[in-house]
Amino acid sequence: MQKNFLDTQINLSKSSMKNRIYLFLIITSLIANFLLGIPSLYAQQDTWKEKLAQIAEDEELGESTIDNMYEELSNLENNPINLNTVSRVQLERFPLLSFEQATSLADFLEKNRPLYSVYELRNVPRLDYNTIQLILPFFYVGETLSQKSLPISKMIKNGKNELQFRFDKTLEERAGYGEFSDSILARYPNRKYLGEDFYTSFKYSFSYRDKIQTGLVAEKDAGEPFFKADNRKGYDHYGFHFVLRDMGIVETLALGDYRMSFGQGLILNNSFATPKSWTSGNLITRTMEPKRHFSTAESGYFRGAATAIEIRNTTITAFYSNQYIDANISSNGEITSLKTDGYHRVPLDTAKCNNTHEQVMGANVNYRTEHFQFGASGIYYRYNRNYNPTPRDYNLYYFRGRENSNFGIDYSYRFSRFVFGGETAFSQNGSVATLNSLQYLPNTPRLGGVSLSYRNYSKSYQALYGQAFSESGIQNEEGLYVGTTIYPISKLTVQTYIDFIRYPYLRYNVDEPSRAIDLYANAVYSFSRNSQFELRYKLKQKEKNTSYPDENSTSVLPYVTHKLRMRYSLTLGNGWNFRTNADGVMYQVQYFPRERGWMISQNVGYKGSKKWQSDFYAGYFDTDSYNSRVYSYERNLLNTFYMPSFYGNGIRLALSAKYRLIANLTLAVKAGYSRYFDRDVIGSGTEQIDENHRTDVFTYLKWQF
């Protein structure tokens, strides 16, 4: 017995020593990064990918929304826009510029073309330093060429083709891929996945500038059958798109899979989201032309046809979608909720595959002048089944029935240094949702602008395809948002906002009307063009049902989450770049103990030539619970987004490399390794791994011709 006790103590001592060694190595790397940065004072700027990771963490947007945003920005980065030929309409389409910024840039280009360097953007009045750094990858300066319309045959001849192939695999076996007896499977058929333990996708696209785009996407999630008896068609999901632009009065024609956005998004938006922390200047959005859906997200898009026709100052946009979708069906054949994860790995999933028919149609008429725009929108959607969520107190005002419609009017007006904008919308039951914003753009170098926004979404407003500025969706919410960007001293930018939210009716897991506060502050100090330090703080206070340990009843209590991040970024002239992160989280429900978490991480990247690029990431995390979890942003493969979260105690290591094998053929490979020191099992259910570590391998092949 004494020997067993000594063995246990020795094992604990070894484990503790390993933890200290991992932490020591990471801290040593951080110190080296800081010392390297002192003499050179050159660091790497935040990219749009890091901004998107921040949004994914802070805003808790759906996976399909993030995928769509990432795919759209990746496409724009791979096809940069010539500043010497870009039109005002194209700038208005660009999702990272506010209405005022797009107008200011268009005015500047009309007066100063031709440009000779992208860095002339610093002379644009409404573009601050960080915005310029954010949009630089999407623009270039080229020759001022004649913009004659080419016939489609010549576009096809001069266009660009691209093939993308991705293959991912987790090396450790998960429970869903284990061996089960026939008797067990007969009783529990959903314990075993129907397919192989790898993910794979294929994409083909053709494009000629922004005039023509067409492509095919196919995907199979891990666990879904691939060319097997359960799936003879091969991939689990297929998609196709064809988009033409600027063909006479036809501004855009889209066939196949596409996404749409009307006005401020109160009746329709499955395109680009408007997160609070993106920028305080992007609150006022506009009706956008139909866009292709080319991500592997299996929900959140339309399938059919859409067009936008421009006649002088008026644009008419119309669409029709007809497709089968996944839904959760009750025993009496009614839809209880839409299934949007896209997984078809077990018999229960396959029974829900394409079990519901959906039709959606809508139109928008938009009139605009230099300072004013006004739009009217309508949408109608219908299902072949009755939509009837399982009745609960909190969903009393949810949509129920086979069909619904929405109508909205939106506007924006620019006067002197003020910009007004908003939308008011109605659902078929007569309920109203309204969103109105005001932006003030002072003529002072210390204040970048002030934004004020008020929203009031009725508890009974119903718009299944709406997505607008909000905290928890466009129903049962009232909020007042104030945001600003200031430049207190040279090289320092501070962006901050506060959002006061009220929920007039019950919500899921909140059995009475409640309130919330969302506070955000981000300060970035740029030592030079390539060196910066960032300090970010976020506070979110909400309310939820809570049970005391010694009582059976529940009470609605406030809870608060504090997040703090410090980041130092550095780029050296020899191709090396470094990013150091220190993250802290504190979570507490009133009257309950605090739950804390922290993570320290280091990313080291090297870009030695146009052929070779690699990144190494190492992080150590220690959190009390899932509520105090931390997020890891790692540079991922080409055209893919990945940001895992961690709780407990452990390390995260990732190594990625990109190499151009031959001209226009690029291979990217990544390996990610997570090891936990506080558990012997990872995950649960069919995803359970009976180990304390997990290893994921990602591969990506891209061929352009």
C-alpha positions in Angstrom: 0.0 0.0 0.0 2.9 2.3 0.8 4.4 1.5 -2.6 1.2 2.4 -4.4 1.0 5.7 -2.5 4.6 6.5 -3.5 4.0 5.6 -7.1 1.0 7.9 -7.2 3.0 10.7 -5.7 5.8 10.2 -8.2 3.3 10.2 -11.2 1.7 13.4 -9.8 5.1 15.0 -9.5 6.0 14.0 -13.0 2.7 15.4 -14.4 3.3 18.7 -12.4 6.8 18.9 -13.7 5.6 18.4 -17.3 3.1 21.3 -16.8 5.9 23.5 -15.6 8.2 22.6 -18.5 5.4 23.4 -21.1 4.7 26.7 -19.4 8.4 27.6 -19.1 8.9 27.0 -22.8 6.0 29.2 -23.8 7.0 32.0 -21.5 10.6 31.8 -22.8 9.3 32.2 -26.3 7.2 35.2 -25.2 10.3 36.9 -23.7 12.3 36.2 -26.8 9.6 37.8 -28.9 9.6 40.9 -26.8 13.3 41.2 -26.8 13.4 40.8 -30.6 10.8 43.6 -30.9 12.7 46.2 -28.8 15.4 47.2 -31.3 13.4 46.8 -34.5 10.0 48.1 -33.5 8.4 46.4 -36.5 5.3 44.3 -36.0 2.6 42.6 -37.9 -0.8 44.3 -38.3 -4.1 42.5 -37.5 -5.5 41.0 -40.6 -9.1 40.5 -41.5 -8.8 36.8 -40.6 -7.9 37.8 -37.0 -10.7 40.3 -36.9 -13.1 37.6 -38.0 -11.8 35.3 -35.3 -12.4 38.0 -32.8 -16.0 38.3 -34.0 -16.5 34.5 -33.9 -15.4 34.6 -30.2 -17.2 37.7 -29.0 -20.4 37.7 -31.0 -21.1 34.0 -30.9 -22.4 34.0 -34.5 -23.6 30.8 -36.1 -21.1 28.5 -37.9 -22.7 29.0 -41.3 -22.7 32.8 -40.8 -18.9 32.8 -40.1 -18.3 30.4 -43.0 -20.1 32.7 -45.4 -18.2 35.7 -44.2 -14.9 33.9 -44.4 -15.6 32.6 -47.9 -16.7 35.9 -49.2 -13.6 37.7 -47.9 -11.3 35.0 -49.1 -12.7 35.3 -52.6 -12.2 39.1 -52.5 -8.6 38.7 -51.2 -7.8 36.2 -54.0 -9.3 38.6 -56.6 -8.1 42.1 -55.4 -9.7 45.2 -56.9 -7.8 47.7 -59.0 -8.2 51.1 -57.4 -7.7 52.8 -60.7 -10.7 51.1 -62.3 -13.0 50.4 -59.4 -16.5 51.9 -59.6 -18.6 53.6 -56.9 -21.0 50.7 -57.0 -18.2 48.2 -56.4 -17.0 50.1 -53.4 -20.5 50.2 -52.0 -20.6 46.4 -52.4 -17.4 46.0 -50.4 -18.4 44.6 -47.0 -15.6 46.1 -44.9 -16.4 49.8 -45.7 -19.2 51.8 -44.2 -21.5 53.8 -46.4 -19.5 57.0 -45.6 -16.1 55.3 -46.1 -17.1 54.0 -49.5 -18.4 57.4 -50.6 -15.3 59.1 -49.3 -13.0 56.7 -51.1 -15.0 57.0 -54.4 -14.8 60.8 -54.2 -11.1 60.7 -53.6 -10.5 58.3 -56.5 -12.5 60.4 -58.9 -10.3 63.4 -58.1 -6.9 61.8 -57.8 -6.6 59.0 -60.4 -4.4 57.5 -61.5 -2.9 56.2 -58.1 0.6 54.9 -58.0 0.6 53.1 -54.7 -2.0 51.6 -52.4 -0.5 53.6 -49.6 -2.1 56.7 -51.1 -5.2 55.5 -49.3 -3.9 57.2 -46.2 -5.0 60.5 -47.8 -8.7 59.5 -47.9 -10.5 61.6 -45.3 -12.7 58.9 -43.8 -10.2 56.0 -43.7 -8.2 55.7 -40.5 -4.9 53.8 -40.2 -6.4 50.5 -38.9 -9.1 50.5 -41.6 -6.5 50.9 -44.2 -4.4 48.1 -42.8 -7.6 45.9 -42.8 -8.5 46.5 -46.4 -5.1 46.6 -48.0 -5.1 42.9 -49.0 -8.2 43.5 -51.1 -6.9 46.3 -53.4 -4.0 46.9 -55.7 -2.9 49.7 -58.1 -2.8 48.8 -61.7 -3.2 50.4 -65.1 -6.2 52.4 -66.0 -7.7 50.2 -68.7 -10.7 50.7 -70.8 -13.8 49.0 -69.2 -15.4 47.9 -72.4 -18.0 45.1 -72.0 -16.7 41.8 -73.4 -18.9 39.1 -74.8 -19.2 36.0 -72.6 -17.2 33.9 -75.0 -14.1 36.2 -74.5 -14.7 36.3 -70.7 -14.6 32.5 -70.7 -11.4 32.5 -72.8 -9.6 35.0 -70.5 -11.0 33.7 -67.2 -9.3 32.0 -64.3 -10.0 28.4 -63.2 -9.4 27.0 -59.7 -9.6 23.6 -58.1 -9.5 23.1 -54.3 -9.4 19.8 -52.5 -9.4 19.3 -48.7 -8.9 16.3 -46.6 -9.0 16.3 -42.7 -8.7 13.4 -40.2 -8.6 12.9 -36.5 -6.0 10.3 -35.6 -7.5 9.1 -32.3 -10.5 6.8 -32.6 -13.9 8.3 -31.6 -16.7 6.2 -30.1 -18.9 6.5 -33.2 -16.3 4.6 -35.2 -16.0 1.7 -32.8 -17.1 -1.9 -33.2 -20.6 -2.9 -32.0 -22.5 -6.1 -32.0 -25.5 -6.5 -34.1 -27.7 -6.8 -31.0 -26.4 -3.5 -29.7 -26.9 -1.7 -33.0 -30.4 -3.2 -33.3 -31.2 -1.6 -30.0 -29.1 1.6 -30.3 -28.6 2.2 -34.0 -27.4 5.8 -33.5 -24.3 4.8 -31.6 -22.3 4.1 -34.7 -21.5 6.4 -37.6 -22.5 5.3 -41.1 -19.4 6.5 -42.8 -15.6 6.9 -42.7 -13.7 8.9 -40.1 -12.5 11.7 -42.4 -13.7 15.0 -43.8 -13.2 15.9 -47.4 -14.4 18.6 -49.8 -14.0 19.5 -53.4 -14.4 22.9 -55.1 -14.2 24.1 -58.6 -14.6 27.7 -59.6 -14.2 29.8 -62.7 -14.2 33.6 -62.8 -13.5 36.6 -65.0 -12.7 39.5 -62.8 -16.0 40.3 -61.0 -18.1 39.9 -64.2 -18.7 36.2 -64.2 -18.4 33.5 -61.5 -19.4 29.9 -61.7 -18.5 26.9 -59.6 -19.3 23.6 -58.0 -18.8 22.5 -54.3 -19.0 19.1 -52.8 -18.5 18.0 -49.2 -18.6 15.0 -46.9 -18.3 15.5 -43.1 -16.5 13.0 -41.0 -18.8 10.1 -40.2 -20.9 10.5 -43.3 -20.8 7.6 -45.9 -18.7 8.2 -49.0 -19.7 6.2 -52.1 -21.3 3.5 -49.9 -24.6 1.7 -49.8 -26.0 4.5 -47.6 -24.9 7.2 -50.0 -24.4 6.1 -53.7 -24.0 9.7 -54.9 -20.6 10.1 -53.2 -20.4 13.4 -51.3 -23.1 14.2 -48.9 -23.6 17.7 -50.1 -23.4 19.3 -53.6 -23.8 23.0 -54.6 -23.6 25.0 -57.8 -23.6 28.7 -58.7 -23.5 30.9 -61.7 -23.3 34.7 -61.4 -23.1 37.4 -64.1 -22.6 41.1 -63.4 -22.8 44.4 -65.3 -24.6 43.1 -68.4 -26.4 46.2 -69.6 -29.3 47.1 -67.3 -28.9 43.7 -65.6 -26.6 44.5 -62.7 -26.5 41.0 -61.4 -27.9 37.6 -62.4 -27.5 34.6 -60.1 -28.5 31.0 -60.7 -28.0 28.0 -58.4 -26.9 28.8 -54.8 -26.8 32.4 -53.7 -27.3 34.7 -50.7 -29.3 37.9 -50.3 -29.6 41.0 -48.1 -32.3 43.7 -48.1 -32.0 47.0 -46.3 -30.8 46.6 -42.7 -31.6 42.9 -42.6 -34.9 43.0 -40.7 -36.7 40.9 -43.2 -33.9 39.2 -45.1 -30.1 38.8 -44.6 -28.3 35.5 -45.1 -25.3 37.3 -46.5 -22.8 39.4 -44.4 -23.5 39.9 -40.7 -23.1 43.3 -38.9 -21.2 42.4 -35.7 -20.9 45.1 -33.0 -17.1 44.8 -32.6 -16.3 44.9 -36.4 -16.4 48.7 -36.4 -18.7 51.3 -34.9 -19.0 53.0 -38.4 -20.6 50.0 -40.2 -24.0 50.2 -38.5 -25.9 51.5 -41.6 -26.0 48.8 -44.2 -27.5 48.8 -47.7 -29.3 46.4 -50.0 -26.7 44.3 -51.7 -26.7 42.5 -55.0 -27.1 38.7 -55.0 -23.9 36.9 -54.1 -22.8 33.4 -54.8 -22.8 30.8 -52.1 -19.6 28.9 -52.4 -18.8 27.9 -48.8 -19.4 24.3 -47.6 -22.1 25.5 -45.1 -25.1 23.4 -45.9 -27.7 25.9 -44.6 -28.2 29.6 -44.7 -28.5 30.1 -48.5 -31.1 30.1 -51.2 -31.3 27.8 -54.3 -33.0 29.1 -57.4 -32.6 32.4 -59.3 -32.1 36.1 -58.4 -31.5 39.2 -60.4 -30.8 42.9 -59.8 -31.8 45.4 -62.6 -30.6 49.0 -62.6 -32.6 51.7 -64.3 -31.0 55.1 -63.7 -31.1 55.7 -60.0 -33.4 52.8 -59.2 -32.4 49.2 -58.6 -34.9 46.4 -58.6 -33.9 43.1 -57.0 -36.0 39.9 -57.1 -35.4 36.3 -56.2 -37.1 32.9 -56.0 -35.8 29.9 -54.1 -37.1 26.3 -54.2 -35.3 23.5 -52.3 -35.5 20.7 -49.9 -34.1 21.3 -46.4 -33.5 19.3 -43.2 -35.9 19.7 -40.3 -36.8 18.1 -37.0 -40.2 16.6 -37.3 -42.7 15.7 -34.5 -44.6 12.4 -34.4 -47.6 14.1 -36.1 -45.5 15.3 -39.0 -45.0 19.0 -38.0 -41.7 20.9 -38.1 -40.4 21.6 -34.6 -37.2 23.3 -35.7 -35.0 23.5 -38.8 -31.8 21.3 -38.7 -28.9 23.5 -39.8 -25.7 21.6 -38.8 -25.6 19.6 -42.0 -24.6 16.3 -40.4 -26.0 13.0 -41.7 -23.8 10.6 -39.8 -26.3 8.3 -38.0 -29.7 6.9 -39.0 -31.4 9.6 -37.0 -29.7 12.3 -39.1 -30.4 10.6 -42.4 -34.1 10.4 -41.6 -34.1 14.2 -41.4 -32.3 14.8 -44.6 -34.2 16.8 -47.1 -37.5 16.0 -45.5 -39.1 19.4 -45.9 -39.8 21.5 -49.0 -39.2 25.2 -48.8 -40.1 28.0 -51.2 -39.0 31.6 -50.6 -39.5 34.6 -52.9 -39.0 38.3 -52.5 -38.2 41.7 -54.0 -36.6 45.0 -53.2 -36.9 48.4 -55.0 -34.2 50.8 -54.1 -33.8 54.5 -55.1 -30.6 56.4 -54.4 -29.0 59.7 -55.1 -25.6 61.0 -53.9 -26.9 61.8 -50.4 -30.2 59.8 -50.1 -31.5 56.3 -50.6 -34.9 54.7 -50.0 -35.9 51.1 -50.3 -39.0 49.0 -50.0 -38.8 45.2 -49.5 -41.1 42.2 -49.3 -40.5 38.5 -48.7 -42.8 35.5 -48.7 -42.0 31.9 -47.6 -43.9 28.7 -47.4 -43.3 25.1 -46.2 -45.0 21.9 -47.2 -45.5 21.1 -43.5 -46.9 23.0 -40.6 -44.2 24.8 -38.6 -45.0 24.3 -35.0 -42.2 24.4 -32.3 -42.9 22.4 -29.2 -45.0 24.8 -27.0 -43.0 26.4 -24.2 -43.6 29.5 -22.2 -40.7 31.3 -23.8 -41.7 30.5 -27.4 -45.3 31.6 -27.1 -44.8 34.2 -29.9 -42.7 32.1 -32.3 -43.9 31.7 -35.9 -46.3 28.9 -36.4 -48.0 27.8 -39.6 -47.1 26.9 -43.2 -46.5 30.4 -44.6 -45.4 33.8 -43.5 -44.5 37.2 -45.1 -42.6 40.4 -44.2 -42.6 43.9 -45.5 -40.1 46.6 -44.8 -38.9 50.1 -45.7 -35.4 51.3 -45.3 -33.6 54.6 -45.7 -30.3 56.5 -45.3 -29.5 60.2 -45.7 -26.2 62.0 -45.5 -26.3 65.6 -44.5 -23.1 67.6 -43.8 -21.3 65.5 -41.1 -24.3 63.4 -40.2 -25.5 60.1 -41.6 -29.0 58.8 -40.8 -30.2 55.3 -41.6 -32.7 52.6 -40.6 -35.4 50.2 -41.4 -38.9 49.5 -40.1 -40.4 46.1 -40.9 -43.7 44.2 -40.4 -44.5 40.5 -40.1 -47.7 38.9 -41.3 -49.2 39.0 -37.8 -48.9 42.8 -37.7 -45.9 43.0 -35.4 -43.2 45.6 -35.9 -39.4 45.7 -35.8 -37.5 48.9 -36.2 -33.8 49.8 -36.3 -32.5 53.4 -36.6 -29.0 54.7 -36.5 -27.2 58.1 -36.5 -23.5 58.6 -37.2 -21.6 61.8 -36.6 -18.4 62.3 -38.5 -16.5 65.3 -37.0 -13.8 67.2 -38.8 -11.2 66.6 -36.1 -8.2 64.2 -36.1 -8.8 63.0 -32.5 -12.4 61.7 -33.0 -13.1 59.3 -35.8 -16.8 59.3 -35.3 -19.7 58.6 -33.0 -22.5 56.1 -33.7 -25.8 55.9 -32.0 -28.4 53.1 -32.7 -31.8 52.3 -31.3 -33.6 49.1 -32.0 -37.0 47.8 -30.9 -38.0 44.3 -32.0 -41.4 43.3 -30.9 -41.8 40.1 -28.8 -44.1 38.8 -31.6 -42.2 39.9 -34.6 -41.5 36.9 -36.9 -38.9 36.9 -39.6 -37.2 33.5 -40.1 -34.7 34.9 -42.7 -33.9 38.2 -41.0 -30.5 38.9 -39.5 -29.8 42.4 -38.3 -27.9 44.3 -35.6 -28.8 42.7 -32.3 -27.6 40.8 -29.3 -29.9 37.7 -29.5 -31.9 37.9 -32.7 -34.6 40.2 -34.1 -37.4 39.3 -31.8 -38.2 40.3 -28.2 -35.3 42.8 -27.9 -34.9 46.5 -27.3 -31.5 48.1 -27.3 -29.5 51.3 -27.3 -26.0 51.3 -28.7 -23.3 54.0 -28.5 -19.9 53.5 -30.1 -17.0 55.7 -31.0 -13.4 55.6 -32.3 -10.9 58.0 -30.9 -7.2 58.8 -31.5 -6.1 60.3 -28.1 -2.4 60.5 -29.1 -0.3 59.7 -32.2 -0.3 56.0 -33.1 -3.0 55.1 -30.6 -6.5 54.0 -31.7 -9.3 53.3 -29.2 -12.5 51.8 -30.3 -15.3 51.4 -27.7 -19.0 50.8 -27.5 -21.7 50.1 -24.9 -25.0 48.4 -25.6 -27.9 48.5 -23.2 -30.4 45.7 -23.9 -33.8 44.9 -22.6 -35.9 41.7 -23.2 -39.6 42.5 -22.7 -40.7 38.9 -22.6 -39.3 35.5 -21.5 -36.4 33.9 -23.2 -34.9 30.4 -23.4 -33.7 29.6 -19.9 -34.9 33.0 -18.6 -38.3 32.8 -17.0 -39.0 36.5 -16.7 -38.2 39.8 -18.6 -34.6 40.6 -18.3 -31.8 43.0 -19.1 -28.2 42.9 -20.4 -25.2 45.1 -20.9 -22.5 44.6 -23.5 -19.3 46.8 -23.0 -16.3 46.6 -25.3 -13.0 48.6 -25.5 -10.1 47.9 -27.8 -6.9 50.0 -27.8 -4.2 49.5 -30.4 -0.8 51.3 -30.2 1.3 51.1 -33.4 5.0 51.5 -32.7 5.5 51.5 -36.5 3.9 50.1 -39.6 4.8 46.6 -38.6 4.7 46.6 -34.8 1.8 47.0 -32.5 0.4 46.3 -29.0 -3.3 45.6 -28.5 -5.3 45.7 -25.3 -8.9 44.5 -25.5 -11.5 44.3 -22.7 -15.1 42.9 -23.0 -17.8 42.8 -20.4 -21.1 41.1 -20.9 -23.8 41.0 -18.2 -27.0 39.0 -18.7 -29.5 37.1 -16.6 -30.5 33.4 -16.5 -32.4 30.7 -14.5 -30.2 29.5 -11.7 -30.8 26.8 -9.1 -29.3 26.9 -5.6 -27.6 23.7 -4.6 -29.9 23.1 -1.6 -33.2 24.2 -3.3 -35.4 22.7 -5.9 -36.7 26.1 -7.2 -35.0 28.4 -9.7 -34.4 32.1 -9.6 -33.4 34.5 -12.4 -30.0 35.9 -11.4 -27.5 38.1 -13.2 -24.2 36.7 -14.4 -21.2 38.5 -15.8 -18.3 37.5 -18.1 -15.1 39.6 -18.2 -12.6 39.0 -21.0 -9.2 40.6 -21.2 -6.6 40.1 -24.0 -3.2 41.5 -24.5 -1.4 41.0 -27.8 1.9 42.0 -29.2 2.6 41.5 -32.9 6.0 41.8 -34.6 7.2 41.3 -38.2 10.9 41.3 -39.0 12.4 42.2 -42.3 13.8 38.7 -42.9 10.4 37.0 -43.2 9.8 36.1 -39.5 6.7 37.2 -37.7 5.5 36.8 -34.1 2.2 37.1 -32.3 2.0 36.9 -28.5 -1.3 36.5 -26.7 -2.3 36.6 -23.0 -6.0 35.9 -22.4 -8.0 36.1 -19.2 -11.6 35.2 -18.5 -13.7 35.6 -15.3 -17.3 34.3 -15.1 -19.6 34.7 -12.1 -23.3 34.2 -11.3 -24.5 36.4 -8.5 -24.0 34.8 -5.1 -21.9 31.9 -6.6 -18.1 31.5 -6.7 -16.1 33.0 -9.5 -14.8 30.8 -12.3 -11.6 31.9 -13.9 -9.6 30.9 -16.9 -6.4 32.1 -18.7 -4.3 31.2 -21.7 -0.9 32.3 -22.8 0.1 31.5 -26.4 2.8 32.3 -29.0 2.6 32.1 -32.8 5.8 32.1 -34.8 5.5 32.5 -38.6 8.0 32.4 -41.4 7.5 33.5 -45.0 10.9 32.9 -46.7 9.8 33.2 -50.3 6.7 33.1 -52.5 6.9 29.3 -52.5 7.2 28.6 -48.8 5.3 29.7 -45.7 4.9 28.1 -42.2 3.5 28.9 -38.8 4.0 27.3 -35.3 1.5 27.9 -32.5 1.9 26.9 -28.8 -0.5 27.7 -26.0 -1.0 26.7 -22.3 -4.5 27.1 -20.8 -5.9 26.6 -17.3 -9.6 27.3 -16.7 -12.0 26.3 -13.9 -15.0 25.4 -16.2 -16.6 25.6 -19.6 -18.0 29.0 -18.6 -14.5 30.4 -18.4 -13.3 28.7 -21.6 -10.6 30.4 -23.8 -10.3 30.5 -27.6 -7.3 29.8 -29.7 -6.9 31.6 -33.0 -4.4 29.7 -35.2 -3.5 30.6 -38.7 -5.2 27.8 -40.7 -5.1 26.4 -44.2 -5.9 28.3 -47.3 -9.5 29.5 -47.5 -10.5 27.8 -44.3 -11.5 29.1 -40.8 -10.7 27.3 -37.6 -10.8 28.6 -34.0 -11.2 25.9 -31.3 -12.1 26.7 -27.6 -10.6 25.0 -24.6 -11.5 24.5 -20.9 -9.7 22.6 -18.1 -5.9 22.4 -18.0 -3.6 21.5 -20.9 -1.6 22.6 -23.9 -2.4 23.3 -27.6 0.2 22.9 -30.3 -0.2 23.5 -34.0 2.2 23.4 -37.0 1.2 24.5 -40.5 3.0 24.9 -43.8 2.2 26.0 -47.3 4.3 25.2 -50.3 4.0 25.9 -54.0 4.8 22.6 -55.6 4.9 24.0 -59.1 3.5 27.1 -60.8 -0.1 27.6 -59.6 -0.2 24.4 -57.6 -0.1 24.9 -53.8 -0.2 22.3 -51.0 -1.0 23.3 -47.4 -0.7 20.9 -44.4 -1.5 21.5 -40.7 -1.3 19.3 -37.6 -3.0 20.3 -34.4 -2.4 18.6 -31.0 -4.3 19.1 -27.8 -3.3 17.5 -24.5 -5.2 17.7 -21.3 -3.7 17.2 -17.8 -7.0 17.0 -15.9 -8.9 14.2 -17.7 -8.5 10.9 -19.4 -11.5 11.2 -21.7 -12.2 13.9 -24.3 -15.7 14.7 -25.6 -18.9 12.6 -25.1 -21.3 10.4 -27.0 -20.3 9.4 -30.5 -17.4 12.0 -30.4 -15.8 10.6 -27.2 -12.1 9.8 -27.3 -10.8 7.5 -24.6 -7.5 9.4 -24.4 -6.2 12.7 -22.8 -5.0 14.0 -26.2 -6.3 14.6 -29.7 -4.5 15.0 -32.9 -6.0 16.5 -36.1 -4.4 16.6 -39.5 -5.6 19.0 -42.2 -4.5 19.0 -45.9 -5.5 21.4 -48.6 -4.5 21.4 -52.3 -5.2 24.3 -54.6 -4.6 24.5 -58.4 -5.1 27.6 -60.4 -5.0 27.6 -64.2 
